[in-house]
Amino acid sequence: MLLTVNGDQVEVPNTVKTIAELLQHFEMHHKVVIVEKNAEILEKAEHTATLISDKDKIELVHFVGGG
């Protein structure tokens, strides 16, 4: 499946069907992540039920500590 993730075209396996699975695929499932799918911000509770489709536009924003 071809997605646009943070402005880059990315190929992900067809076994990745939800936002939660996408976060696991990118090893971001243990981080605090803001997810936007096709210009709509999703609540964390929606990640497991929200399906992704070919050509979806996904923005993933996570916070990094630093000094």
WOCOR-V151746 format. One record per run of one state. SS is the DSSP state (h for helix, s for strand, l for the rest). FROM is the first residue (numbers start at 1). TO is the last residue. If there is no record, write none. Layout:
# WOCOR-V151746
ss=(SS,SS)
from=(FROM,FROM)
to=(TO,TO)
This chain:
# WOCOR-V151746
ss=(l,s,l,s,l,s,h,l,s,l,s,l,h,l,s,l,s,l)
from=(1,2,6,8,12,18,19,26,33,38,40,43,44,47,51,52,57,63)
to=(1,5,7,11,17,18,25,32,37,39,42,43,46,50,51,56,62,67)
